[in-house]
Amino acid sequence: MGKVQLSQEGVVFALAVAMFAVFAVSLNNFLTAGNLIALVRSVSILGILGLGMGLVVIGRGIDLAMVATMVVSLSWVLSMAQSGTPFDTALAYGFLLAVAIGLASGILIAYADIPAIFTTLAMGLVIYGSGRAFLFEIDVQNSPTGVEWFDFLGRGLLFGLPMPIAAFAVLAALIALLLLRTRFGRFVYAAGDNPLAARITGLPLRPLIVVQYVVSSLIAFLAGIVMAAAVSGMSTRVYNSTMIYDVLLVVVLGGISLSGGRGGVRNVLVGTLLVGVLLNGMTILDITYTTQNLIKSLILLLAIMVDSFINPRDEQTSQQSQGDI
């Protein structure tokens, strides 16, 4: 008999299914229509953001500015729409802002050689502060009324699926094709696996890094559109929540290696499922916000430890990541 090989994504998927079954049996409000709709919305936003984060992490980066990009770009869009700017025009401005944010992060990381974790952490603070100072004044921006496609995106159904989940599924398929069927995707995996070797073989490493962060920012912008459509607005308080750590939890728990070059969309899907069910169950159990954060942080730490054992870096890679090469 052949050996059954356990993968991290397989274990995580099994845990998600088991957790869903336990919550469905033990929690009275878990299978209600209202709760499942809330679960779908939260899962779709986390999943979309996880796709962007996963792409960057596969390329051996990290984007801690994603939530700031989502919040500020959409708050600006909605603020302009409330002031009389046509919604499509406002969306175009928000799109350009997201591109500019991705370009700035990518250029600083690729050409100034500033570590991604510090660049994107600082960029998130700059984006949020600039947005509050210059682009909009109030915390909560309401979505415009009478925009049919936007209303449909938030509340409609596509082949029986709520549109936020359908949007997540379509984007997941597109990112999977991008990673597995294009030269760009092969370059991302090669750069993440061994940046030095990729550079020696002539891979355009610096432009590739910039493109990754632009794509990540645009995915954050798309996540903001879906979120604003689903909840009829955007609250800047989301930036001060733990959402960015939830996104990291989705990526790492799903099995995308922080050492780069490994993982894919399937890992994001299983990570999203588990984290979404976990967060929803803890909310119904009325676990305090502080305790929820403690549980999530412990799970994230455990996932990082597991990743370090499953995907150890070789000596050359480790030296490079520390700046010794």
Buried (B, 14 or more C-beta within 10 A) or exposed (E): EEEEEEEBBEBBBEBBBEBBEEBEEEBEEBEEEEBEBBBBBBBBBBBBBBBBBBBBBBBBBBBBBBBBBBBBBBBBBBBBBBEEBEBEEBBEBBBEBBBBBBBBBBBBBBEEEBBBEEBBBBBBBBBBEEBBEEBBEEEEBBBBEEBEEBBEBBBBEBEEBBBBBBBBBEBBEEBBEBBEEEEEBEBBBBBBBBBBBBEEEEBEBBEBBBBBBBBBBBBBBBBBBBBBBBBBBBBBEBBEBBBBBBBBBBBBBBBBBBBBBBBBBBBBBBBBBBBBBBBBBBBBEEBEEEEBBEBBEEBBEEBBEBBEEEBEBEEEBEEBBEEEE
